[in-house]
Amino acid sequence: MSVTIQLDLPDALVKEARSNGLLESASVGELLMAELRRRRAAATLNSVLEGIRGQPGTALSPEEVNAEVKAARKERRVREARR
């Protein structure tokens, strides 16, 4: 399928984009694909975050998070020392 796109862009942007090959069909296609992947990933992340936020219970305080991280690190160091 083919589509013709007309854009109104500042001259400086057109000049730089053209000199970098970004106004070619293949480059524009790659840019569009990258943006579509980024948007799908963002939608997936938002979905996951909604699920996490919907979990019952209260969020950990920063102090509790730090304590959990320290405990996990200590546990890992002990485990690695046994090797």
Beta strands, then each sheet from edge to edge (+ up, - down):
end
